[in-house]
C-alpha cells in the first residue's frame, strides 16, 4: 500500500464517520459530528499504520517474528470501548447514552474496515448504521406511543 492509498483510506473513513455523526448532531446528542469523524479517522489511522508496519517489517512467521502489528486492530476495540463507556450515564432508574456509545463503537469499526481497504463493506456498514439510527427511531416511537420515553426524547439520549 502506498502512502497515497493510506491517505485515501483515512479520508473515506472520516467521511463515513461524518455521516453517522451528522445524524447524532442533528438529533442533539452529546457525541456528534466531530466525535464520530475523529473516532473513524483514528481507527483508520491505526489500521493503516498496522498495514504499513506489516509491509515494512515483513510477514510474520514462526522463524521470523519481529513485530506483531496485527494486535493494533484489537486495541482499537478496547480503546473505543473505554471512550464509549464514558458516554453512558445513569440517573434515577434510567440509563442514557447507550446509543451514542454504540454509535462511537460502530464509527470505530467503520474506520477500521475502511482503513483496511474494504470500502464496500465500510460504506454498507455506514448505511446500515444510519438506517438503524434513523429508521428504527420511527419504529420505536410507533411501538411506544404516549410512553414516558416519547415525552423526554428531546432531552435525553436514546436508550
VENVENMO-V813041 format. One record per residue. PSI is psi in whole degrees, -180 to 180 (999 if undefined). D_FIRST is the distance of its C-alpha to the first C-alpha in whole Angstrom. Layout:
BEGIN
psi->[PSI	PSI]
d_first->[D_FIRST	D_FIRST]
END
This chain:
BEGIN
psi->[133	165	-29	-39	-40	-43	-41	-44	-44	-39	-44	-46	-41	-42	-43	-38	-36	-36	-44	-43	-33	-41	-44	-39	-43	-24	8	29	158	-39	109	-135	-59	-39	-49	-38	-47	-38	-46	-43	-47	-44	-42	-42	-42	-42	-41	-46	-33	-46	-44	-40	-37	-42	-41	-42	-3	171	138	137	172	-32	-23	77	110	-50	136	83	-9	-16	-16	-44	-40	-29	-22	-45	-44	-49	-42	-32	-40	-43	-46	-37	-31	-17	-13	127	151	130	127	-121	19	150	132	147	0	-41	-40	-43	-42	-38	-40	-41	-44	-40	-40	-41	-43	-44	-40	-44	-45	-40	-25	-8	9	79	-41	-43	-41	-37	-43	-43	-38	-46	-45	-40	-43	-41	-40	-45	-42	-57	-41	-20	-42	-43	-45	-41	-38	-30	-23	58	135	9	165	-36	-35	-35	-31	12	-38	-19	-33	171	149	149	999]
d_first->[0	4	7	8	6	7	10	11	10	13	15	15	16	19	20	21	22	25	26	27	28	30	32	33	34	36	38	39	37	36	32	31	29	28	27	25	23	23	22	20	18	18	17	14	13	14	12	9	10	11	8	7	11	10	8	11	14	13	14	17	21	24	25	22	21	20	18	18	15	16	19	17	17	21	22	21	24	26	25	26	29	30	30	31	34	35	35	38	41	45	48	51	50	47	44	41	38	36	35	33	32	31	29	27	26	25	23	21	20	19	17	16	15	13	11	10	10	13	15	18	19	18	20	23	23	24	26	28	28	30	32	33	34	36	37	38	40	42	43	44	46	48	48	50	52	54	53	52	48	49	51	49	46	45	46	44	40	40	41]
END
